[in-house]
Amino acid sequence: MTLPPGKWSSQRHWHSHEDEFVYVLKGELTLIEEESQTVLNPGDCATFANGIENGHHLKNLGSEVAVYLEVGSRQPDDFTTCSDIDLMSNNVDRRFLHKDGTPYK
């Protein structure tokens, strides 16, 4: 993945059935989680266990394009829940839903 300066990787989110692993190759990224921010440099990694409601995303607050590996399994039963907005999605049909499970129209 590449992340230009000033951009986010995604909305802050967590997964119900999928672990994630991130490894920074180039640049500097700031990992934003529920109650912390951590600067990641080349060679640093972060992991996110499934089912833990600790929303996370990456921000490039630096001046150069950051490059990182993002690894996940794309479990068919997985729901991705966004922490800061009323949005979740599933891997079965890739629909966007409200957090109460009702579909967006």
JOKA-V444034 format. One record per residue. N is the residue number from 0. RES is the residue in three letters. PSI is psi in radians with two decimals (NA if undefined). D_FIRST is the distance of its C-alpha to the first C-alpha in whole Angstrom. Layout:
N/RES/PSI/D_FIRST ; N/RES/PSI/D_FIRST
This chain:
0/MET/2.61/0 ; 1/THR/2.52/4 ; 2/LEU/1.90/7 ; 3/PRO/2.79/10 ; 4/PRO/2.42/13 ; 5/GLY/-0.02/15 ; 6/LYS/2.80/12 ; 7/TRP/2.71/12 ; 8/SER/-0.57/9 ; 9/SER/-3.14/12 ; 10/GLN/2.70/16 ; 11/ARG/2.27/17 ; 12/HIS/2.95/17 ; 13/TRP/2.81/18 ; 14/HIS/2.50/19 ; 15/SER/-0.64/22 ; 16/HIS/0.21/22 ; 17/GLU/2.19/18 ; 18/ASP/2.66/17 ; 19/GLU/2.63/14 ; 20/PHE/2.33/13 ; 21/VAL/2.35/10 ; 22/TYR/2.13/10 ; 23/VAL/2.23/10 ; 24/LEU/-0.64/10 ; 25/LYS/2.50/10 ; 26/GLY/-2.92/12 ; 27/GLU/2.32/13 ; 28/LEU/2.60/12 ; 29/THR/2.09/15 ; 30/LEU/2.10/15 ; 31/ILE/2.13/17 ; 32/GLU/-3.07/19 ; 33/GLU/-0.93/23 ; 34/GLU/0.38/25 ; 35/SER/2.82/23 ; 36/GLN/2.33/20 ; 37/THR/2.25/19 ; 38/VAL/2.26/17 ; 39/LEU/2.27/15 ; 40/ASN/2.99/15 ; 41/PRO/2.30/14 ; 42/GLY/-0.25/15 ; 43/ASP/2.66/15 ; 44/CYS/2.87/14 ; 45/ALA/2.56/15 ; 46/THR/2.66/16 ; 47/PHE/1.95/17 ; 48/ALA/2.51/20 ; 49/ASN/2.67/21 ; 50/GLY/-0.09/24 ; 51/ILE/2.08/24 ; 52/GLU/0.93/24 ; 53/ASN/1.55/22 ; 54/GLY/2.47/19 ; 55/HIS/2.69/16 ; 56/HIS/2.99/13 ; 57/LEU/2.47/11 ; 58/LYS/2.44/13 ; 59/ASN/1.73/12 ; 60/LEU/0.03/16 ; 61/GLY/-2.95/16 ; 62/SER/0.00/17 ; 63/GLU/2.78/14 ; 64/VAL/2.31/10 ; 65/ALA/2.55/8 ; 66/VAL/2.29/6 ; 67/TYR/2.74/5 ; 68/LEU/2.42/6 ; 69/GLU/2.10/7 ; 70/VAL/2.29/10 ; 71/GLY/2.94/13 ; 72/SER/-0.21/16 ; 73/ARG/0.87/16 ; 74/GLN/2.31/20 ; 75/PRO/-0.47/22 ; 76/ASP/0.02/24 ; 77/ASP/2.42/21 ; 78/PHE/2.33/22 ; 79/THR/2.16/19 ; 80/THR/2.22/21 ; 81/CYS/2.34/20 ; 82/SER/-0.62/22 ; 83/ASP/-0.12/23 ; 84/ILE/2.86/24 ; 85/ASP/1.33/26 ; 86/LEU/2.36/23 ; 87/MET/2.81/22 ; 88/SER/2.83/21 ; 89/ASN/2.78/22 ; 90/ASN/-0.29/20 ; 91/VAL/-0.96/23 ; 92/ASP/0.09/24 ; 93/ARG/0.49/21 ; 94/ARG/2.62/23 ; 95/PHE/2.31/23 ; 96/LEU/2.73/26 ; 97/HIS/2.81/27 ; 98/LYS/-0.34/28 ; 99/ASP/0.03/31 ; 100/GLY/-0.14/30 ; 101/THR/2.45/31 ; 102/PRO/2.64/29 ; 103/TYR/2.48/28 ; 104/LYS/NA/31
